[in-house]
């Protein structure tokens, strides 16, 4: 009976260790909390772009990884591209902005 309890406890400890390690982030992978934070940042950036009359939200793709926002897609002018970057920088939680937008 003693061996069964030991085995059961060992399995539980290994399971909990794997669960905790699976939630940790690395340089190339987000933790669960970072993923949620980045999703919120992406939503806020898209909302700000939607509210701006100069920009068209369907032309600009927004992706966030560990606070760094990448803007891509096609815009009508360099002014619109600069405006999107400006708006994005003002959103709380954004650490940097990578502009990959193309002027058509």
LINDATA-V846915 format. One record per residue. N is the residue number from 1. OMEGA is omega as a letter, one per 20 degrees, with the letter a starting at -180 (999 if undefined). Layout:
# LINDATA-V846915
n: <N;N>
omega: <OMEGA;OMEGA>
This chain:
# LINDATA-V846915
n: <1;2;3;4;5;6;7;8;9;10;11;12;13;14;15;16;17;18;19;20;21;22;23;24;25;26;27;28;29;30;31;32;33;34;35;36;37;38;39;40;41;42;43;44;45;46;47;48;49;50;51;52;53;54;55;56;57;58;59;60;61;62;63;64;65;66;67;68;69;70;71;72;73;74;75;76;77;78;79;80;81;82;83;84;85;86;87;88;89;90;91;92;93;94;95;96;97;98;99;100;101;102;103;104>
omega: <a;r;r;r;r;r;r;r;r;r;r;r;r;r;r;r;r;r;r;r;r;a;a;r;r;a;a;a;a;r;r;r;r;r;r;r;r;r;r;r;r;a;r;r;r;r;r;r;r;a;a;a;a;a;r;a;a;r;a;r;a;r;a;r;r;r;r;a;r;r;r;a;a;r;a;a;r;r;r;r;r;r;r;r;r;r;a;a;a;a;a;r;r;r;r;a;r;a;r;a;a;r;r;999>
